[in-house]
Amino acid sequence: MASGEWREKKRQDGGRGKKELGRRGTKQEDGLSGQEEVKDSRAPHTPVLVNEVLEWLRIRPDGIYVDATTGAGGHSAAIAARLSSGKGRLISLDRDAQALQIARERLKEFGSLVSFVHLPFSKIVEAVQGLGIAKVDGVLADLGVSSMQLDRPERGFSFREAGPLDMRMSSGEAEEDSLTAEEIVNRWPEKEMADLLYREAEEHDSRRIARAIVKARPIRDTAHLATVVAGVRKQWGRQRLHPATKTFLALRIAVNREVEELGQFLFRTPATLNSGGRWVVLTYHSREDRPVKRAFQEGERAGILKVLTKHVIVPSETEQEANPRSRSAKLRCAEKV
């Protein structure tokens, strides 16, 4: 039994103690998919829960695996290092061409063992079949925004520095990627914007924030938007995050059609897995985690999947201290029957 699976069994038996149960039982939405803390420092890209990911994927040296959200390649590098040259294979895909190029450079030592595919994870079937592969032995999806994207002001994800109101995870190559955050904050009607903030990020001050944004138009950049939101948002208890965190989250979800993309990924992935293949997903807020949990449960009821993580796996206190952006992460794993 892998050590990650042993820890999961101990959780179910109540063997981790009150401290672990308290951490598992706390709300994880405060991290909101990698968005910044108020005092978060710039850290190099560090893959979240990397050891746990490797354990739950149960990698075989001769297996075929998919990293469906490659980003800067941290998880891909760890997976590739466990594969045998000439036997194992890794398919690394991402919708962000810039990220894929960085990953390609990072993983060049693995040569032909890694195949890079420029597609969103919703097209996992096309990515796998396009390489002439029928089924794979494991799939990983890390749904968080990578540090690389957050730390580049020109991408528009961050409110630490002024950047364009973009927030597209792709580079806008496809026609369906034409929507930007700028269009939403400067052109959408107030009610539609308020509804978006509440629906996608559960922002309770959505109407007040939308009203302030419309009044401040034109919003010039990300720093201007963050200032406007911070000026009107109420304080709710102890404030760990920047007041604009949920606004930025909602805009990012809308711009990238994340709900639709995730739905397609969850629906299509089981068809790509061999029997016994593992499916690991990392989520960072409830709007991601609920659909993943539901898809795993429905797959189990249909006899397609077996849910292996009855309780979510969360980062250790050590990892959370070393990488604050990991603190809201949740890992779930299912196995193809």
C-alpha positions as CSV (number, residue, x, y, z in Angstrom):
1,M,0.0,0.0,0.0
2,A,1.4,3.4,-1.0
3,S,2.2,5.8,1.8
4,G,-0.4,8.3,0.5
5,E,-3.1,5.5,0.6
6,W,-2.0,4.6,4.1
7,R,-2.5,8.2,5.3
8,E,-5.9,8.2,3.7
9,K,-6.8,5.0,5.6
10,K,-5.6,6.5,8.8
11,R,-7.8,9.5,8.2
12,Q,-10.9,7.3,7.8
13,D,-9.9,5.5,11.0
14,G,-9.6,8.8,12.9
15,G,-5.9,8.1,13.5
16,R,-4.5,11.5,12.5
17,G,-5.8,13.2,15.6
18,K,-7.7,16.4,16.3
19,K,-5.1,18.6,14.6
20,E,-5.4,16.9,11.3
21,L,-9.1,16.7,11.5
22,G,-9.3,20.4,12.3
23,R,-7.2,21.3,9.3
24,R,-9.3,19.0,7.0
25,G,-12.5,20.4,8.3
26,T,-11.7,24.1,7.8
27,K,-13.0,26.0,4.8
28,Q,-10.5,26.0,2.0
29,E,-12.1,28.8,-0.2
30,D,-9.8,31.4,1.2
31,G,-7.0,30.5,-1.2
32,L,-9.3,30.8,-4.2
33,S,-7.3,28.8,-6.8
34,G,-3.9,30.3,-6.2
35,Q,-4.9,33.9,-5.9
36,E,-2.6,36.0,-3.7
37,E,-2.5,36.5,0.0
38,V,-2.3,40.1,1.2
39,K,1.3,39.5,2.1
40,D,2.3,36.7,-0.2
41,S,5.8,36.9,-1.5
42,R,7.0,36.0,-5.0
43,A,8.0,32.4,-4.9
44,P,9.4,30.2,-7.8
45,H,6.9,27.8,-9.4
46,T,6.5,24.9,-7.0
47,P,4.1,22.1,-7.8
48,V,1.5,21.5,-5.2
49,L,1.2,18.2,-3.3
50,V,3.7,16.7,-5.7
51,N,4.6,13.7,-3.5
52,E,0.9,12.9,-2.9
53,V,0.2,13.2,-6.6
54,L,2.9,10.7,-7.4
55,E,1.7,8.3,-4.8
56,W,-2.0,8.4,-5.7
57,L,-1.3,8.1,-9.5
58,R,0.6,4.9,-8.6
59,I,3.0,5.4,-11.5
60,R,4.4,2.4,-13.3
61,P,7.7,2.9,-15.2
62,D,6.1,1.5,-18.4
63,G,2.8,3.3,-18.0
64,I,1.2,6.1,-20.1
65,Y,0.1,9.2,-18.2
66,V,-1.5,12.6,-19.0
67,D,-0.7,15.9,-17.2
68,A,-3.8,17.7,-18.4
69,T,-2.8,21.1,-17.0
70,T,1.0,21.2,-17.6
71,G,1.6,24.9,-16.7
72,A,5.4,25.4,-16.1
73,G,5.9,21.6,-15.9
74,G,6.5,20.9,-12.2
75,H,4.2,17.9,-11.9
76,S,5.2,16.7,-15.4
77,A,8.8,16.7,-14.5
78,A,8.1,14.7,-11.4
79,I,6.0,12.1,-13.3
80,A,8.5,11.8,-16.2
81,A,11.3,11.1,-13.7
82,R,9.5,7.9,-12.7
83,L,9.0,6.6,-16.2
84,S,11.4,4.3,-18.1
85,S,12.8,5.6,-21.3
86,G,11.5,3.7,-24.3
87,K,8.7,2.2,-22.2
88,G,6.8,4.8,-20.3
89,R,5.2,7.9,-21.9
90,L,3.8,11.3,-20.7
91,I,1.4,13.5,-22.5
92,S,1.6,17.1,-21.3
93,L,-1.1,19.4,-22.5
94,D,-2.0,23.0,-21.8
95,R,-4.1,25.7,-23.4
96,D,-1.4,28.3,-22.7
97,A,1.2,28.3,-25.5
98,Q,3.7,30.3,-23.4
99,A,3.4,27.9,-20.5
100,L,3.9,24.9,-22.8
101,Q,7.0,26.4,-24.2
102,I,8.5,26.9,-20.7
103,A,7.6,23.3,-19.9
104,R,9.1,22.0,-23.1
105,E,12.4,23.7,-22.1
106,R,12.2,22.4,-18.5
107,L,11.5,18.8,-19.6
108,K,13.9,18.6,-22.6
109,E,16.1,16.1,-20.7
110,F,13.4,13.5,-21.0
111,G,13.4,13.7,-24.8
112,S,10.7,11.7,-26.7
113,L,9.4,10.3,-23.4
114,V,7.2,13.5,-23.2
115,S,4.8,14.6,-25.9
116,F,3.5,18.2,-25.7
117,V,0.0,19.1,-26.9
118,H,-1.4,22.6,-27.2
119,L,-5.0,21.9,-26.2
120,P,-7.3,22.7,-23.3
121,F,-7.9,19.8,-20.9
122,S,-11.5,19.7,-22.1
123,K,-10.1,18.1,-25.3
124,I,-8.3,15.3,-23.5
125,V,-9.8,12.7,-25.8
126,E,-8.5,14.5,-28.9
127,A,-5.0,14.9,-27.3
128,V,-4.7,11.2,-26.5
129,Q,-6.2,9.8,-29.7
130,G,-4.2,12.3,-31.8
131,L,-1.0,10.6,-30.7
132,G,-2.4,7.2,-31.7
133,I,-3.0,6.1,-28.1
134,A,-6.2,4.3,-27.1
135,K,-6.1,4.4,-23.3
136,V,-3.8,5.8,-20.6
137,D,-2.9,4.6,-17.1
138,G,-3.3,7.9,-15.2
139,V,-4.6,11.5,-15.6
140,L,-3.6,14.5,-13.5
141,A,-5.4,17.9,-13.5
142,D,-4.2,20.7,-11.3
143,L,-7.0,23.4,-11.6
144,G,-5.0,26.2,-10.0
145,V,-3.6,29.2,-11.8
146,S,0.2,28.7,-12.0
147,S,2.6,31.0,-10.2
148,M,4.0,31.8,-13.6
149,Q,0.7,33.4,-14.7
150,L,0.1,35.2,-11.4
151,D,3.6,36.6,-11.4
152,R,3.5,38.2,-14.9
153,P,1.5,41.4,-14.7
154,E,1.0,41.4,-18.5
155,R,-1.3,38.4,-18.1
156,G,-3.7,40.4,-16.0
157,F,-4.3,37.8,-13.3
158,S,-2.6,39.7,-10.5
159,F,-3.5,42.8,-8.5
160,R,0.0,43.2,-7.0
161,E,1.1,45.3,-10.0
162,A,-0.8,47.2,-12.7
163,G,-1.4,45.1,-15.8
164,P,-3.9,44.9,-18.7
165,L,-7.3,43.6,-17.9
166,D,-6.8,40.4,-19.8
167,M,-7.0,37.2,-17.7
168,R,-7.0,34.8,-20.6
169,M,-5.2,31.5,-19.9
170,S,-4.6,31.1,-23.6
171,S,-3.0,33.7,-25.7
172,G,-6.2,34.5,-27.5
173,E,-5.4,32.5,-30.6
174,A,-8.8,31.0,-30.9
175,E,-11.9,33.0,-31.7
176,E,-13.7,31.7,-28.6
177,D,-10.9,33.2,-26.5
178,S,-11.7,36.8,-27.5
179,L,-13.5,37.7,-24.2
180,T,-11.3,39.6,-21.7
181,A,-11.8,41.0,-18.2
182,E,-11.6,44.5,-19.7
183,E,-14.8,43.9,-21.7
184,I,-16.6,42.7,-18.6
185,V,-15.7,45.5,-16.2
186,N,-16.0,48.3,-18.8
187,R,-18.9,47.2,-20.9
188,W,-21.2,44.7,-19.1
189,P,-24.4,46.0,-17.5
190,E,-24.1,46.4,-13.7
191,K,-26.7,43.7,-12.9
192,E,-24.9,41.1,-15.2
193,M,-21.6,41.9,-13.5
194,A,-23.1,41.6,-10.0
195,D,-24.7,38.3,-10.9
196,L,-21.4,37.0,-12.2
197,L,-19.5,37.9,-9.1
198,Y,-22.0,36.2,-6.9
199,R,-22.5,33.1,-9.0
200,E,-18.9,32.3,-9.8
201,A,-17.1,33.5,-6.6
202,E,-19.9,33.7,-4.0
203,E,-19.0,37.4,-3.5
204,H,-21.6,38.6,-1.0
205,D,-20.8,42.3,-1.8
206,S,-21.4,41.7,-5.5
207,R,-23.9,44.4,-6.1
208,R,-22.0,47.0,-4.2
209,I,-18.8,46.1,-6.1
210,A,-20.5,46.1,-9.5
211,R,-22.0,49.5,-8.8
212,A,-18.6,50.9,-7.8
213,I,-17.0,49.5,-10.9
214,V,-19.6,51.0,-13.2
215,K,-19.3,54.4,-11.5
216,A,-15.4,54.3,-11.8
217,R,-15.4,53.5,-15.6
218,P,-13.3,53.3,-17.5
219,I,-11.2,50.9,-15.4
220,R,-7.7,51.3,-16.6
221,D,-5.8,48.2,-15.4
222,T,-5.7,45.5,-12.7
223,A,-4.4,47.8,-10.0
224,H,-7.2,50.3,-10.7
225,L,-9.8,47.6,-10.5
226,A,-8.3,46.2,-7.2
227,T,-8.4,49.7,-5.7
228,V,-12.0,50.3,-6.7
229,V,-13.1,47.0,-5.2
230,A,-11.1,47.4,-2.0
231,G,-12.7,50.8,-1.5
232,V,-16.3,49.4,-1.2
233,R,-16.0,45.8,0.0
234,K,-17.0,45.2,3.6
235,Q,-14.7,43.4,6.0
236,W,-16.0,40.0,6.8
237,G,-14.2,38.7,9.9
238,R,-10.4,38.3,9.9
239,Q,-9.2,39.5,6.5
240,R,-6.5,37.1,5.2
241,L,-6.9,38.0,1.5
242,H,-7.0,41.1,-0.6
243,P,-10.5,42.4,-0.8
244,A,-10.5,42.0,-4.6
245,T,-9.6,38.3,-4.6
246,K,-13.1,37.0,-5.3
247,T,-13.7,39.6,-8.0
248,F,-10.6,38.6,-9.8
249,L,-11.6,34.9,-9.4
250,A,-15.0,35.5,-10.9
251,L,-13.6,37.4,-13.8
252,R,-11.0,34.7,-14.5
253,I,-13.6,32.0,-14.4
254,A,-15.9,33.9,-16.9
255,V,-13.1,34.8,-19.3
256,N,-11.8,31.3,-19.6
257,R,-15.2,29.5,-19.5
258,E,-13.8,27.4,-16.7
259,V,-17.1,25.9,-15.6
260,E,-17.8,24.7,-19.1
261,E,-14.2,23.5,-19.7
262,L,-14.2,21.6,-16.4
263,G,-17.6,20.0,-17.1
264,Q,-16.3,18.7,-20.5
265,F,-13.1,17.4,-18.8
266,L,-15.0,15.5,-16.1
267,F,-17.4,14.0,-18.6
268,R,-14.8,12.8,-21.1
269,T,-11.8,11.7,-19.0
270,P,-13.1,8.3,-17.9
271,A,-13.2,7.1,-21.5
272,T,-9.4,7.7,-21.8
273,L,-8.5,5.5,-18.8
274,N,-7.5,1.9,-18.8
275,S,-9.1,-0.4,-16.2
276,G,-7.2,0.3,-12.9
277,G,-6.0,3.7,-14.2
278,R,-5.9,6.5,-11.7
279,W,-7.4,10.0,-12.0
280,V,-6.1,12.7,-9.7
281,V,-7.6,16.2,-9.5
282,L,-6.3,19.2,-7.5
283,T,-8.9,21.9,-6.7
284,Y,-8.6,25.2,-4.9
285,H,-12.1,26.5,-4.3
286,S,-15.6,25.2,-3.9
287,R,-16.7,26.0,-7.5
288,E,-14.1,23.6,-8.7
289,D,-14.3,21.0,-5.9
290,R,-18.0,20.4,-5.9
291,P,-18.2,19.3,-9.6
292,V,-15.2,17.1,-9.2
293,K,-16.6,15.4,-6.1
294,R,-20.0,15.0,-7.8
295,A,-18.4,13.5,-11.0
296,F,-16.4,11.0,-8.9
297,Q,-19.5,10.0,-6.9
298,E,-21.7,9.7,-10.0
299,G,-19.0,7.6,-11.7
300,E,-18.9,5.3,-8.7
301,R,-22.7,4.9,-8.7
302,A,-22.5,4.0,-12.4
303,G,-19.9,1.4,-11.8
304,I,-17.3,3.3,-13.9
305,L,-15.1,4.6,-11.1
306,K,-14.0,3.7,-7.6
307,V,-13.4,6.8,-5.3
308,L,-10.2,6.2,-3.4
309,T,-10.1,9.4,-1.4
310,K,-13.2,9.3,0.9
311,H,-11.8,12.5,2.4
312,V,-9.8,15.1,0.6
313,I,-6.0,15.2,0.9
314,V,-4.6,18.6,1.9
315,P,-1.1,20.0,2.1
316,S,0.9,19.5,5.2
317,E,1.5,22.5,7.5
318,T,5.1,22.4,6.3
319,E,4.1,22.7,2.6
320,Q,1.6,25.4,3.4
321,E,4.3,27.5,5.1
322,A,6.8,26.9,2.4
323,N,4.2,27.6,-0.4
324,P,1.3,29.7,0.8
325,R,-0.5,29.3,-2.5
326,S,-0.9,25.6,-1.7
327,R,-2.9,26.1,1.4
328,S,-6.4,25.9,-0.2
329,A,-5.5,22.8,-2.3
330,K,-7.6,19.6,-2.1
331,L,-6.6,16.4,-3.8
332,R,-9.2,13.8,-4.9
333,C,-8.4,10.5,-6.6
334,A,-10.6,7.9,-8.4
335,E,-9.7,4.7,-10.2
336,K,-11.3,3.4,-13.4
337,V,-13.1,0.1,-12.7
